[in-house]
Amino acid sequence: NKPAPPRRKLDIGKDNELKIYKKMLSEKSIDLEAYIRKVMPLFNSDKRKKTLTKAHESELESEDEDVDIMDSSDEEEL
């Protein structure tokens, strides 16, 4: 029945950001999706962050290609 040891604070900036986003969520200033999008990167390690960044960049590139395809098909109709 011993209390848990105090949590080590590795990054005070992250702790403050978490508190801010949690408060915004509780006040309904942001929705759950925005909260998750803002908080998840705070927990990613550098290796995972690089992987996620590459995946996100490839998604953006594929979206750009889709837009280009749609633009060219619109031009053909004219």
C-alpha positions in Angstrom: 0.0 0.0 0.0 2.9 2.3 -0.7 2.2 5.3 -2.9 3.5 5.3 -6.5 6.9 7.0 -7.0 6.7 10.4 -8.5 6.8 10.6 -12.3 10.0 11.8 -13.8 9.5 14.9 -16.0 11.6 14.4 -19.1 10.4 17.4 -20.9 8.6 20.2 -19.1 7.5 21.8 -22.4 5.6 18.6 -23.4 3.9 18.5 -20.0 2.8 22.1 -20.4 1.5 21.4 -23.9 -0.5 18.4 -22.7 -2.1 20.5 -19.9 -3.0 23.2 -22.4 -4.6 20.8 -24.9 -6.4 18.9 -22.2 -7.9 22.2 -20.9 -8.9 23.2 -24.4 -10.6 19.8 -24.9 -12.4 20.0 -21.6 -13.6 23.5 -22.5 -14.7 22.2 -25.9 -12.4 24.7 -27.7 -11.1 21.9 -29.8 -12.7 18.6 -30.8 -11.3 15.1 -30.0 -9.7 14.7 -33.5 -7.8 18.0 -33.2 -6.7 17.0 -29.6 -5.4 13.6 -30.9 -3.6 15.2 -33.8 -1.9 17.7 -31.6 -1.0 15.4 -28.7 0.2 12.2 -30.6 3.4 13.8 -31.9 4.4 14.6 -28.3 4.6 10.8 -27.6 6.4 9.7 -30.7 10.1 8.8 -30.5 12.5 10.2 -33.1 12.6 7.0 -35.1 8.9 6.7 -35.2 8.6 10.4 -35.9 10.8 10.1 -39.0 8.7 7.1 -40.2 5.4 9.1 -39.7 6.8 12.1 -41.4 7.8 10.1 -44.5 4.4 8.4 -44.6 2.7 11.8 -44.2 4.8 13.3 -47.0 4.0 10.4 -49.3 0.3 10.9 -48.6 0.6 14.5 -49.5 2.4 13.7 -52.7 -0.3 11.2 -53.7 -3.0 13.8 -53.0 -1.1 16.3 -55.2 -1.0 13.7 -58.0 -4.8 13.1 -57.7 -5.4 16.9 -58.0 -3.1 17.0 -61.1 -5.0 14.1 -62.7 -8.3 15.8 -62.0 -7.1 19.1 -63.4 -5.8 17.5 -66.6 -9.1 15.7 -67.2 -11.0 19.0 -66.8 -8.8 20.6 -69.5 -9.4 17.7 -72.0 -13.2 18.3 -71.8 -12.7 21.9 -73.0 
